[in-house]
Amino acid sequence: MNANVNDIETAISEVKYHINGKSEISLKSYKIIVEALQIQVPERPRYNHSYEYADLDGNRGIWVNFIYCPNCGYDLSDEGEPERCPECEKLLDWSEPDEDYWEY
């Protein structure tokens, strides 16, 4: 769910009123709140180690490493090590992955 600014403001308003015992929180607002909290929990990017048959220079048989956002799947391979995904703002954990973490 990609919430727009109005949806987020509505969710915040509903939570504030609910805390004061004045109203209930809608299911849509609960989903927005959960999504916002999940993005704040750091998670390791997804790594994929795949075999490419040829590169642009005509070299054959090379292994290529791809790195993806765990939340939205955005390709982070050329982004360095950003603190957050440029696409969805997911907080990323760049600690060294275990050897078995690579997907083949």
C-alpha positions as CSV (number, residue, x, y, z in Angstrom):
1,M,0.0,0.0,0.0
2,N,1.4,3.3,-1.0
3,A,-0.4,5.9,1.1
4,N,-0.6,9.5,-0.1
5,V,-0.2,12.5,2.2
6,N,-3.9,12.9,2.9
7,D,-4.2,9.2,3.9
8,I,-1.2,9.6,6.3
9,E,-2.7,12.8,7.8
10,T,-6.0,11.0,8.2
11,A,-4.3,8.1,10.0
12,I,-2.4,10.4,12.3
13,S,-5.6,12.3,13.1
14,E,-7.5,9.0,13.8
15,V,-4.8,7.8,16.1
16,K,-4.8,11.1,18.0
17,Y,-8.6,11.0,18.5
18,H,-8.5,7.4,19.4
19,I,-5.9,8.0,22.1
20,N,-8.3,10.5,23.7
21,G,-11.1,8.0,23.4
22,K,-13.0,10.0,20.9
23,S,-13.1,7.7,17.9
24,E,-12.2,4.4,16.3
25,I,-9.3,3.8,13.9
26,S,-10.2,2.6,10.4
27,L,-8.6,-0.5,8.9
28,K,-7.0,1.7,6.2
29,S,-5.3,3.8,8.9
30,Y,-4.1,0.6,10.7
31,K,-2.5,-0.6,7.4
32,I,-0.8,2.8,6.9
33,I,0.5,2.8,10.4
34,V,1.9,-0.7,10.2
35,E,3.5,0.0,6.8
36,A,5.2,3.2,8.2
37,L,6.6,1.2,11.2
38,Q,7.8,-1.7,9.1
39,I,9.8,0.7,6.9
40,Q,11.6,1.9,10.0
41,V,12.9,-1.6,10.9
42,P,16.3,-2.2,9.3
43,E,16.5,-5.2,7.1
44,R,19.3,-6.6,5.0
45,P,19.1,-6.1,1.2
46,R,18.4,-9.2,-0.8
47,Y,21.5,-10.5,-2.7
48,N,21.4,-12.5,-5.9
49,H,24.5,-14.1,-7.5
50,S,23.6,-15.1,-11.0
51,Y,25.5,-16.3,-14.1
52,E,25.4,-14.1,-17.1
53,Y,26.3,-15.6,-20.5
54,A,27.8,-12.4,-22.0
55,D,28.4,-8.9,-21.0
56,L,28.3,-5.8,-23.2
57,D,32.0,-6.2,-24.1
58,G,31.4,-9.7,-25.4
59,N,33.0,-11.5,-22.5
60,R,31.3,-14.8,-21.8
61,G,30.6,-16.6,-18.6
62,I,30.7,-13.9,-15.9
63,W,29.1,-14.0,-12.4
64,V,27.1,-10.9,-11.6
65,N,25.9,-9.8,-8.1
66,F,22.6,-8.1,-7.8
67,I,21.4,-6.4,-4.6
68,Y,17.7,-5.6,-4.1
69,C,15.6,-3.8,-1.6
70,P,13.8,-6.3,0.7
71,N,10.7,-4.2,0.7
72,C,10.0,-3.1,-2.9
73,G,12.6,-5.0,-4.9
74,Y,14.4,-1.9,-6.2
75,D,17.8,-2.7,-7.7
76,L,20.4,-1.3,-5.3
77,S,23.4,-2.7,-7.2
78,D,24.6,0.7,-8.5
79,E,23.5,2.8,-5.5
80,G,26.5,2.1,-3.2
81,E,25.3,1.5,0.4
82,P,22.5,4.0,1.0
83,E,20.9,4.2,4.5
84,R,17.5,4.0,2.9
85,C,16.1,2.6,-0.3
86,P,15.7,5.5,-2.8
87,E,12.4,4.1,-4.0
88,C,10.4,3.2,-0.8
89,E,12.6,4.7,2.0
90,K,13.0,1.2,3.7
91,L,15.8,1.4,6.3
92,L,18.6,-0.9,5.2
93,D,21.1,-3.0,7.2
94,W,24.4,-3.2,5.4
95,S,26.2,-5.4,8.0
96,E,28.2,-8.2,6.4
97,P,25.8,-11.0,5.3
98,D,26.6,-14.7,6.1
99,E,28.2,-16.7,3.3
100,D,24.9,-18.6,2.9
101,Y,22.9,-15.4,2.4
102,W,23.5,-15.3,-1.4
103,E,20.7,-16.6,-3.5
104,Y,21.6,-18.6,-6.5
